[in-house]
Amino acid sequence: MLMTAPPPISATGIVKRFGAATVLDDVSLTVARGEVVCVIGPSGSGKSTLLRCLSWLAPPDAGRIELAGERLGLVDGGERLRSAAEIRRQRSRIGMVFQGLNLWPHLTAAGNVMEGLVTVRRMPKAKARELALAHLDRVGLLAKADAYPARLSGGQQQRVAIARALAMEPEILFFDEPTSALDPELVGEVLDVMGALARQHTTMVVVTHEMSFAAEAADRILFMDEGRVVEEATPASFFGNPREERSRRFLDRTLSRYRLLVRSP
Amino acid sequence: MDWTVLLPHIPRLMDGLLITLWVTVLGTLASVAGALLLAGAAASPFGPVRGIVRVYTEIILGLPILVLLYLIYFVAPDLGLRLDEISAGVLTLTLYYSPYMAEAIRGAVGSIPPGQIDAARMVGMPGLSIARRIVAPQVLGLVIPPLTGLMIGLAKDTAILSVISVQEFAYRTKQVVSRTYAPFEVWTFVAVVYWMLLSAFETLMRGAEGRALRFRESR
């Protein structure tokens, strides 16, 4: 019997409210294995909240999320919450890289990558370190394995954070504006690592303001505004010929400075 | 000035110093334990528990330690709580210092960026592991400076226990002064001993802080 593997993540009808404000209003998203989805949109459009819902850090108020075919957060059938241990197990299958620099400062780069392997996966330390070094090598930071985060640049810290997420061998990687807290000259090295992951067909959802990254790396663009998905398209069609008026306005605003640079002789 | 008058009384003074050290150690341990309890209760999901902590903290902040000591030693027996001097003294120090120490702990815990906790949750760490492996090691270094100040305050305040006849260092000093009629020599000597011990303690703690926060050094 041939069966198609379920998608790493599939969400339907996600609603999230904070008090009276509806931050996510009926958002659906399915990401196929090996697919790179970039979520773009103005600030406050619900992009980050979407990732927090999809990772159960901020459980949605309504909707259904499946992580590799398994109902996330709730027991399927009823609406009963899964046990804390179950949710932790599910969450550890999702890798997340945050906007802020969130490395644990009292652990070295290798220590940061090993922590989940040792405390959650119960891996022996030597094996965890070996794996951590391999993942640090992947983001080009093998030489910094024993450095504390205070000695790393912001870009290096985000690359360690990527290695930390990769080490857990997640079904899917979430990036929540991973470069927006960085000095401009450090953005490139992080995007390079993410681009390499995209080319290796790592399943990723990337919330970003880096339009050129989205245009190059994404298989699909999700444009969000005011808590809703306004447009979903390939990068070529989205950036070349956006269907929706709101998409067009957003692109005009964000890309105008690039256009100025490009058009001037 | 004749420092030799001190010599026959050194053993008596040292007995007092031992009591001071003993009360300080007991008071510190009990205060830190009480502070952990209070800091935990202040983070409780139950409103009434947080309310009790807040009211208690407010009361203590508004009381001189001497008044608290009198309440416990002279008033509490009328309410059925009869304690010997040392217990009453340690209890006073504990009740008085634990809310301040709890504030220090709360401040340190609160200074850990929430993103670090989210990151730990995302690798699937349970709350206890997060507290033990992510929060505690950082908090330890961060609470040392404010806690050191409070511990030194507590150590100095043990002298107040002399008013309920705890035979600690200051109490013995007054005794020795009344026997030698040499207040200058005796009090100077005692002041230097207090100062040396507390300075040594502060230096020690500064070293401990440096070691605990070594990871922060950027070069």
Interface residues (C-beta under 8 A of the other chain):
Chain A: S55 L57 A84 A85 R88 R89 R91 S92 I94 G95 M96 F98 G100 L101 N102 L103 W104 P105 H106 L107 E115 G116 T119 V120 Y148 P149 A150 R151 A161 R164 A165 M168
Chain B: P113 G115 Q116 D118 A119 A120 R121 M122 V123 G124 M125 P126 S129 R133 I134 P137 Q138 F215 R216 E217 S218 R219
